[in-house]
Amino acid sequence: MTRWVRWALATTMLVAPGSVAMAGEQPLYQPAPEWITPAKLANASGTAAGLAILDMQQRIDGATVWNYADTAMKLNTPEELAQYSNVTVSWAPDKGDLIIHQLVIVRDGAEIDALAGGQKFTVLRREQSLEQRELTGILSATLPVEGLRAGDILRLRMSTTVKDDALGGRAQATMPLIAEPARVGQAGYKLSWRGGEAMQWKVQAKGADPKARRVGDFMELPIPVPLPKPTEIPEDAPIRYQRLPIIEASTFADWADVSKIMAPLYATEGTIADGSPLAGEVAAIMKATDDPVKRAAMALQLVQDKVRYLAVGMDGGNYVPQTPTKTWEVRYGDCKAKTLLLLSMLRAMKIDAEPVMAHAALGDMIPQRVPSALAFNHVLVRATIGGESLWLDGTMLGTRLGDIRDTPALGYVLPVRSTGAAPEKIALRAPARPVIDLQVDADESTSVDLPSVINLDMVVRGQLANLLTLAGSQLGPKEARNLHEQFLQHYVGEAQYDTLVATPDANDGSVTIKARGVFGSGWHREDLRTERWMSRVPDMIAFEPDRARAAWADIPVATAAPDRARYRLRIRLPDGGRGYTIDGEAPLADRFAGFDVNRSATLADGILTVDETLVTSGIEIPATSVAAERDKVATILARTPRLVAPDNATRRWGLAQAASRTQLEAINAIYKKKAAEADEENVTALTSSASFQQGIGDYKAAAATLTRQIALLPSAEAYLDRASARREMSDLAGALADAEEARKLDPSSVAAISAIANLTAERGDVTAAAKLFDDRIALGGKTRDDYRMLKAAMVGEFGDAKAAIDELDTLIATKPGNPAMLNQRCWVKATRNIQLDTALKDCTSAMELSDSTAAILDSRALVWIRMGRDEDALRDLDAALLQVPGMGSSRFLRAIVYKRVGRDADAATDLAIARQMSPSTERDYARFGLKP
């Protein structure tokens, strides 16, 4: 179709086919309200950039809606000139016209016609929603304005007309209204319509109380803007409590009128011709089964799977659906086309079905909106079989017979009937099948400290499954695997996978993912015991609605949309499960926070088994029940079961004595395989492997792994990790070389500079080490005090203890109550065996100020040892090791105390653990004259 543009001589207009504005003709409105003049424009804008004027007017005249806008933008800077000097306006050519009344530059109170020099708008068709599979047919008129300068005001006055023949002579309009705190020099909005027209209008926002008045043949509704700032409401409030800053108007009589007007568009008589390909599809379904529910499911699957989604809004396509024959031929269509196709097939099979209009996001607001087709942005099918409503959406993917009774969370919908209908609310129910069905079999039979070796089986259904299938089909093998790993990470955390296979099942509408890999341990220290969660409830359910404000007191809480998920966990425990217990409420069958949770758990024969289903159905919790519901949720979460390990559980320093080595062997095998596959694009397996090896005290293996990682992808972190491993193996020269390489890669790294300084001092050059810190301290900045403390710690260990303490005294004076500084001063005094009375006070003060006290207890224990108070030292060391059982320093010190009090066997055990976990500890303490 040819598009053309003509400029009038007196009132410049861009004219699209459908209407012609002759030179000198007045537009429907006066060019601008009398109160807008160039002088006022300049005054309104002041010196601030942004909108100086925004005047919006809408007039409904019969079936035509005129939209008039007068905007003026103050441009103060070159950046604003670059951003706003290209004028672009859009319109739908199949619905009406675009008219440019004026484009001027206002400078020093005078107007300069931006079109006088012969500049013309260029008309383009730019499908900006193509990535969302939508063709709108909207045209854009664009013009780079010449001659603009900083400080100018660019003013555009324009109109568009809209008339949609699909609305049966009705008109409808909506407009967003500016609301505070948005800033604009002057603003106004006015809606007008012929006096005899039956008009419905509504401002959704609170705080606006406009009054209509008659002016000549028209009614006018002026609205002062900006509107008051929208009232804040809780994020978990139902959507109907939102008060959007918009005005709506229409000439529809009521919702029944909307329903009746739309009904002819979805007439199905004659849409499937005898002997046509579509008739063949219908016949095949009817031959396959006599069950109307199965027939409906088969028809829906055909529409979902064999017709791709593509919205075509041009040439009347906003409301008029594509014919079923056309849809089947081209194999694409939007919600309207898919609905009409499915509707035609169902009716051909004598299944009672009707279209229903919906809004994908604002369905809960439908009853409080002005009746119009603008209230909806989606359409689907309701089939009624055996008195039951089935909501069938052709635009969805993966719906199968097992899901046919699932309900979409669309709020209110409007049935489309020739007799008319009122909005109806969809009664929600939970999905019949789990969207996520996850089964995890974890081998933790060697030690609670090691990563888990997991066999995973996940079934993904519905829309999510189809997205995975689509993405997988468009990606290469490596990219597809990365996609699936990222998807699994959301459910099971980070892992190194030995195998991972995703298999789509088109008949079931699902994807099955099977994987085996090494996962981070779920065990952690809490309240002086080793435990792990058994349930997903704490991670998935929270209920903390805020209804403290008086204005919110009566607002209910909206809960999650319908969903169903099943999680099964099976863990093989160390030592045949001896001493392992469940703390909390293992079985559960209850509803809370909008979730129905059913959980069973057993611990027998060294295996923990948990089966948990979480179901939501989109219920609302009344405001009167919020307090009681919060209490209930808090109680259930507090009693969520945890698996607790015995105090004598096999730990990472006792692997040689483990009853089972299958977990350890599997970890080593998987890391070895993944390490061999590592490349410069992905060294994660090497990083994880080195961390594991350091964690079990195998520093030689860790250094070798890090060497390979550095060869593939050097990094400051990798060099520092290898420096740490080499120091544990007494390779100080190699450790120093690594620290220096780390600093080359990251010259400002505090960790690298600290490592270089401490290794330099340990090798005997304290002066050079101090200079490294002094150079950074001289630079000042946020890290200045950090470097001062690091220097004091280094000097305290390798140099002049008194100088170190003096520096710490100065730091603590400027930052009193800093537990790290107090502990460091205590540690220097204890290691150098000076000022022990004040050292004890430092450590005790640090403990009172800190949440984590293991390191401070370790420091104070050394003070007690220096003072000869072995029982006090033993008490602090026991307490420290209850928090951090693998702390090598505390193990070493306790070995010394055990030896002193005659507990030689216990001393030997702790000394062996210290030497395994931190070989450098014995060398460090020897420097201070401490030996086991």
Summary of the structure (lengths in Angstrom):
residues: 932
radius of gyration: 37.0
end to end distance: 94.3
largest distance: 112.1
contacts: 3080
relative contact order: 0.05
helix: 40%
strand: 24%
